Amino acid sequence: MGIYRNHIFPYLLELALGGKHPMERRRHALEEARGEVLEIGFGTGLNLACYPSAVARLTLLDPEKLLPKRVERRIRAVDFPVEMAQLDAARLPFESDRFDTIVSTWTLCTIPDVAAALTEVHRVLKPGGSFLFLEHGLSSDPRVARRQDRWNPLQRVIGLGCNLNRPIDTLINSAGLTIERLERFLMPHTPRIAADHYLGSARRT
Protein backbone atom coordinates (compact mmCIF):
# COMPACT_ATOMS: atom_id res chain seq x y z
CA MET A 1 0.00 0.00 0.00
CA GLY A 2 2.97 2.31 0.62
CA ILE A 3 4.05 2.10 -3.04
CA TYR A 4 0.52 2.90 -4.20
CA ARG A 5 0.11 5.77 -1.70
CA ASN A 6 3.46 7.41 -2.38
CA HIS A 7 4.27 6.61 -6.01
CA ILE A 8 1.06 5.79 -7.91
CA PHE A 9 -1.81 7.65 -6.24
CA PRO A 10 -0.21 11.15 -6.51
CA TYR A 11 0.10 10.75 -10.29
CA LEU A 12 -3.50 9.55 -10.51
CA LEU A 13 -4.50 12.75 -8.68
CA GLU A 14 -2.52 14.86 -11.14
CA LEU A 15 -4.16 13.07 -14.06
CA ALA A 16 -7.71 13.35 -12.69
CA LEU A 17 -7.56 16.86 -11.22
CA GLY A 18 -4.96 18.63 -13.33
CA GLY A 19 -6.78 18.61 -16.68
CA LYS A 20 -8.37 21.51 -18.53
CA HIS A 21 -11.82 21.45 -16.90
CA PRO A 22 -10.68 20.93 -13.28
CA MET A 23 -8.09 23.70 -13.63
CA GLU A 24 -10.68 26.10 -15.04
CA ARG A 25 -12.91 25.37 -12.06
CA ARG A 26 -9.99 25.85 -9.64
CA ARG A 27 -9.37 29.34 -11.03
CA HIS A 28 -13.05 30.17 -10.71
CA ALA A 29 -13.20 28.85 -7.14
CA LEU A 30 -10.12 30.80 -6.01
CA GLU A 31 -10.74 34.14 -7.70
CA GLU A 32 -12.02 35.67 -4.42
CA ALA A 33 -9.00 34.56 -2.34
CA ARG A 34 -7.26 37.45 -0.59
CA GLY A 35 -5.03 38.37 2.33
CA GLU A 36 -3.80 35.68 4.68
CA VAL A 37 -4.90 32.35 3.15
CA LEU A 38 -5.00 28.81 4.54
CA GLU A 39 -5.41 25.89 2.14
CA ILE A 40 -6.36 22.56 3.70
CA GLY A 41 -5.46 19.42 1.76
CA PHE A 42 -3.17 21.00 -0.83
CA GLY A 43 -2.18 17.63 -2.32
CA THR A 44 0.34 18.18 -5.12
CA GLY A 45 -0.04 21.97 -5.17
CA LEU A 46 -2.18 22.30 -8.30
CA ASN A 47 -3.97 25.33 -6.80
CA LEU A 48 -0.79 27.38 -6.58
CA ALA A 49 -0.97 28.60 -10.17
CA CYS A 50 -4.61 29.65 -9.69
CA TYR A 51 -4.32 32.14 -6.82
CA PRO A 52 -4.92 35.83 -7.63
CA SER A 53 -2.54 38.67 -6.80
CA ALA A 54 -4.68 39.67 -3.79
CA VAL A 55 -3.13 36.80 -1.78
CA ALA A 56 -0.57 38.19 0.70
CA ARG A 57 0.56 34.91 2.28
CA LEU A 58 -0.41 31.26 1.90
CA THR A 59 -0.25 28.46 4.44
CA LEU A 60 -0.54 24.95 2.97
CA LEU A 61 -1.76 22.09 5.13
CA ASP A 62 -1.88 18.37 4.31
CA PRO A 63 -1.35 15.17 6.35
CA GLU A 64 0.45 13.61 3.36
CA LYS A 65 3.60 14.69 1.53
CA LEU A 66 2.87 14.02 -2.14
CA LEU A 67 5.36 14.65 -4.98
CA PRO A 68 7.50 16.99 -2.83
CA LYS A 69 9.86 18.05 -5.63
CA ARG A 70 6.93 19.02 -7.83
CA VAL A 71 5.31 20.92 -4.96
CA GLU A 72 8.57 22.80 -4.26
CA ARG A 73 8.82 23.78 -7.92
CA ARG A 74 5.25 25.09 -7.91
CA ILE A 75 5.89 27.08 -4.72
CA ARG A 76 8.96 28.73 -6.25
CA ALA A 77 6.82 29.92 -9.18
CA VAL A 78 4.47 32.12 -7.08
CA ASP A 79 5.11 35.70 -5.94
CA PHE A 80 3.81 35.48 -2.36
CA PRO A 81 5.34 33.73 0.67
CA VAL A 82 4.24 30.12 1.24
CA GLU A 83 4.48 28.03 4.40
CA MET A 84 3.82 24.28 4.48
CA ALA A 85 2.75 22.07 7.38
CA GLN A 86 2.12 18.31 7.42
CA LEU A 87 -0.92 18.33 9.71
CA ASP A 88 -4.49 17.07 10.04
CA ALA A 89 -7.17 19.75 9.40
CA ALA A 90 -9.25 18.43 12.31
CA ARG A 91 -6.74 19.98 14.77
CA LEU A 92 -5.41 23.29 13.47
CA PRO A 93 -2.48 24.82 15.42
CA PHE A 94 -3.55 28.41 14.73
CA GLU A 95 -5.11 31.10 16.87
CA SER A 96 -8.77 31.93 16.34
CA ASP A 97 -9.80 34.57 13.77
CA ARG A 98 -6.47 34.38 11.93
CA PHE A 99 -7.21 33.86 8.22
CA ASP A 100 -8.95 36.11 5.70
CA THR A 101 -9.57 33.16 3.37
CA ILE A 102 -9.63 29.39 3.79
CA VAL A 103 -9.59 27.12 0.74
CA SER A 104 -10.62 23.50 0.26
CA THR A 105 -10.55 21.80 -3.16
CA TRP A 106 -11.29 18.09 -3.44
CA THR A 107 -10.46 17.67 0.23
CA LEU A 108 -13.66 17.45 2.31
CA CYS A 109 -14.37 14.09 0.67
CA THR A 110 -11.32 12.54 2.37
CA ILE A 111 -10.88 14.10 5.82
CA PRO A 112 -11.86 11.35 8.32
CA ASP A 113 -13.48 13.72 10.84
CA VAL A 114 -14.83 16.28 8.38
CA ALA A 115 -17.19 17.84 10.95
CA ALA A 116 -14.25 18.58 13.27
CA ALA A 117 -12.24 20.03 10.38
CA LEU A 118 -15.05 22.39 9.39
CA THR A 119 -15.48 23.43 13.02
CA GLU A 120 -11.78 24.35 12.99
CA VAL A 121 -12.27 26.25 9.73
CA HIS A 122 -15.01 28.25 11.45
CA ARG A 123 -12.73 28.96 14.42
CA VAL A 124 -9.64 30.18 12.54
CA LEU A 125 -11.53 32.14 9.86
CA LYS A 126 -11.83 35.85 10.56
CA PRO A 127 -15.36 37.26 10.98
CA GLY A 128 -16.37 38.26 7.48
CA GLY A 129 -13.68 36.04 5.96
CA SER A 130 -14.42 33.60 3.14
CA PHE A 131 -14.31 29.82 2.99
CA LEU A 132 -13.87 28.91 -0.69
CA PHE A 133 -14.63 25.34 -1.72
CA LEU A 134 -14.62 23.10 -4.77
CA GLU A 135 -15.66 19.55 -3.94
CA HIS A 136 -17.29 16.49 -5.42
CA GLY A 137 -20.03 14.88 -3.40
CA LEU A 138 -23.53 13.51 -3.04
CA SER A 139 -25.63 13.72 -6.19
CA SER A 140 -29.01 15.44 -6.21
CA ASP A 141 -30.24 12.62 -8.49
CA PRO A 142 -31.53 9.83 -6.18
CA ARG A 143 -30.57 7.11 -8.66
CA VAL A 144 -26.99 8.34 -8.88
CA ALA A 145 -26.86 8.83 -5.09
CA ARG A 146 -27.81 5.18 -4.60
CA ARG A 147 -25.00 4.14 -6.95
CA GLN A 148 -22.60 6.35 -5.02
CA ASP A 149 -23.59 4.59 -1.79
CA ARG A 150 -22.98 1.18 -3.37
CA TRP A 151 -19.58 2.13 -4.82
CA ASN A 152 -18.36 4.11 -1.81
CA PRO A 153 -16.62 1.23 0.06
CA LEU A 154 -14.49 0.49 -3.02
CA GLN A 155 -13.86 4.19 -3.63
CA ARG A 156 -12.54 4.59 -0.09
CA VAL A 157 -9.88 1.95 -0.85
CA ILE A 158 -8.91 3.22 -4.31
CA GLY A 159 -9.06 6.88 -3.23
CA LEU A 160 -7.29 6.38 0.11
CA GLY A 161 -10.28 7.45 2.18
CA CYS A 162 -12.10 9.51 -0.46
CA ASN A 163 -15.91 9.36 -0.20
CA LEU A 164 -18.28 9.74 -3.14
CA ASN A 165 -21.41 10.54 -1.16
CA ARG A 166 -20.76 13.39 1.28
CA PRO A 167 -23.41 16.18 1.22
CA ILE A 168 -20.94 19.05 1.02
CA ASP A 169 -23.40 21.93 1.45
CA THR A 170 -25.04 20.31 4.49
CA LEU A 171 -21.67 19.68 6.13
CA ILE A 172 -20.57 23.29 5.63
CA ASN A 173 -23.82 24.72 6.99
CA SER A 174 -23.69 22.38 9.98
CA ALA A 175 -20.35 23.90 11.02
CA GLY A 176 -21.95 27.33 11.47
CA LEU A 177 -20.76 28.64 8.11
CA THR A 178 -23.30 30.36 5.87
CA ILE A 179 -23.08 29.50 2.18
CA GLU A 180 -23.40 32.71 0.16
CA ARG A 181 -22.68 31.29 -3.30
CA LEU A 182 -23.16 27.72 -4.51
CA GLU A 183 -22.84 26.25 -7.98
CA ARG A 184 -23.79 22.64 -8.61
CA PHE A 185 -22.43 21.12 -11.82
CA LEU A 186 -21.27 17.91 -13.45
CA MET A 187 -17.55 17.76 -14.21
CA PRO A 188 -17.04 16.81 -17.88
CA HIS A 189 -15.25 13.58 -18.77
CA THR A 190 -15.79 12.20 -15.26
CA PRO A 191 -17.56 8.95 -14.24
CA ARG A 192 -21.14 9.83 -13.29
CA ILE A 193 -20.78 8.65 -9.69
CA ALA A 194 -17.96 11.19 -9.17
CA ALA A 195 -19.15 13.98 -11.48
CA ASP A 196 -21.43 15.91 -9.10
CA HIS A 197 -19.58 18.98 -7.83
CA TYR A 198 -20.11 21.86 -5.40
CA LEU A 199 -18.34 25.17 -5.95
CA GLY A 200 -18.91 28.23 -3.82
CA SER A 201 -18.10 30.40 -0.85
CA ALA A 202 -19.26 30.59 2.76
CA ARG A 203 -18.78 33.05 5.62
CA ARG A 204 -18.66 32.77 9.39
CA THR A 205 -21.90 33.48 11.18
C-alpha positions, 0 to 999 in steps of 0.5 A: 500500500505504501508504493501505491500511496506514495508513487502511484496515487499522486500521479492519478491525482494529477491526471484526474484533477490537473486537466483543462476542466478541473483547472478552469474550475480551480481558477473560478473557485479561487478568484475571491482569495485574498489576504492571509490564506489557509489551504487545507489538503493542498495535495500536489499543489495544483492550486498554486498557479490559480491564486490571484494577486490579492493573496498576501501569504499562503499556508498549505496544510496536508497530512500527506507529503505528495510529490515533494519536488513538484510541490517545491517547484510550484511554490517557487513559481508564485510571488507570495510567501508560502508556508507548508505544514504536514498536519491534520485539518481536524486539529489546526495549530492556529489562533482563532480569527487568523485567516482572511480566506480558507480554501478547500478543493477536493479535500472534504471528501477525504478528511476522516473527521470532516465535521471537526475540520469544518469546526476548525475552519469556522474557528480560525476564519476571521469574521467576514472572511471567506471559505472557498470550496470546490468539492465532489459529493452527493448527487441530487439525483436519487438514482446516482446517489444510490450508486454512489452509496454502493460504490463508496466502500471500493472508492474509499480503498482506491481513493485512500479514504475519499468518499463519493457521497458526502453532502458538502453543502449540508456539512458546511452549513452544519459547522456554522458557516453560511453559504453565500454562493453555490454552484452545482455542476457535473464535471465533464469527462468524469464517471457519473458517480464522481461527477457531481460537484459543489463550488462556492463560498461561505462566511462565518456566522 
